[in-house]
């Protein structure tokens, strides 16, 4: 049954369902398995629930640095994160939302994720050593 996002419990359900898919995904799952040991998943889910509760409900709970975390993941995986990976992340996020929720906050979660995916990839790209600098390549 599809409903609206109204509580932290809803957000936790979304985050749990989404990361269950992520962890099984052949394309992006390996990144998460490399970075997050199995025993750390409960605390990671809690932190991500805090993030989305802050983002969607305006409850100031999240503390962390997602840019640094994603840059660290890219460094650890030999700078192998590409736009395709964020595309898969978005696909899984959107499909999970559509399976579980409808309404304004569901739409806000999708729009926020679009911005997050773009911002995270650009932050990763800009932090890479030996990246091609188009402006200086002229």
QUIJONOR-V845546 format. One record per backbone hydrogen bond with DSSP energy under -0.5 kcal/mol. CO is the residue of the C=O (numbers start at 1). NH is the residue of the N-H. If there is no record, write none. Layout:
co = {CO/CO}
nh = {NH/NH}
This chain:
co = {3/4/7/8/9/10/11/12/13/14/15/16/17/18/19/20/21/21/22/25/28/28/29/30/31/32/35/37/37/38/40/41/42/43/44/45/46/47/48/49/50/50/51/52/53/53/53/54/58/59/65/66/67/68/69/70/71/72/73/74/75/82/82/83/84/85/86/87/88/89/90/91/92/93/94/95/96/97/97/100/102/103/104/105/106/107/108/109/110/111/112/113/114/115/116/117/118/119/120/121/122/123/124/124/125/128/131/132/133/134/135}
nh = {102/6/11/12/13/14/15/16/17/18/19/20/21/22/23/24/24/25/25/29/31/32/33/34/35/36/37/40/41/41/44/45/46/47/48/49/50/51/52/53/54/62/55/56/57/58/59/58/60/61/69/70/71/72/73/74/75/76/77/79/78/85/86/87/88/89/90/91/92/93/94/95/96/97/98/99/100/100/101/3/5/107/108/109/110/111/112/113/114/115/116/117/118/119/120/121/122/123/124/125/126/127/127/128/128/131/133/134/137/137/138}
